[in-house]
Amino acid sequence: MIQYGITQWALPGEGIYAIRHVAEMGFDGMQLEVGAYAKGYYMSQKSIRDAYLEDGEKYGIQFPSIVLNDLMVNGFVKPRGSEQYKIAQETMELGLEIAKYMKIDDVMIPQFWGNEITDDETFEQTVEELGRFCKKAAEAGIHVESETTLTAERQIELFERIGAQNLTCFYDTQNYYYFSNYDQLEVLKKLYPHMGRQLHVKDCNGHDYD
């Protein structure tokens, strides 16, 4: 069964306490995010988590996954020992804590901007860091979905190197084209066997797909 949701950060005020509006718009769920380190990770507050859970039950809205968006500012591909790397570790630990608390089955790991894989060194660091995270997530029964700017072949190589049964690709209908100018359909054909249970859908502007 196909269900439709909306991302928390696409809503006014970053979606805080927006569950009733999500239901009124006709969505089935809302994808959460941990929040920003610079703003104190609002999802670290138990009262906010509980409010989401209460409103989700009241209005029939699910939380299919939580995204660690702050990794795109403070990434785990940064030099070990750096402040950004340390923050990334905190973000990942918090993401798992929230997922377990709220019984969210999927954690999405974005690798853009400050967490982008740009060379062999950041690729190898991702193998280690993402692999470690997948192991911790698996122990909690949580699935991990990875979204990168890599070619399909390189992302499949990443999955094979990590070798985690709970790791799949988070596909976005625009990001491969937007960030890397790849043909979205060609990427989709190759990554389809490696895709998870969710994907992002965006309007297609400025590109003609047959």
URCOR-V397955 format. One line per field, one symbol per residue. ss: DSSP state (2 for helix, 1 for strand, 0 for the rest). A space follows every 50 residues. Layout:
ss: ???
This chain:
ss: 00001112220222200022222200001111100022200222022222 22222222200100111022220000000000222222222222222222 22000111110022200002222222222222222222200011111000 02222222222200001111110022222200022222222222111111 0000000000
